[in-house]
Amino acid sequence: MPPMLFTPEDVAKLLHVGRPMVYNLMNSGELRSMKVGRCRRISARALADYVAAMDQDAFQ
């Protein structure tokens, strides 16, 4: 079963960007995230939506 929630570090590795970039995306609202306790997590759906939006923007 693939992971349902990713850490910002996981997302940074998947997108080949730095961790600060992921936090900037979360803080700006471009990448939806949630708090689990004191930690931020990104759902697989939120990550897929972000990638799809970026893909769509690239071709416009």
Secondary structure, 3 states (H helix, E strand, C coil): CCCCEECHHHHHHHHCCCHHHHHHHHHHCCCCCEEECCEEEEEHHHHHHHHHHHHHHHCC
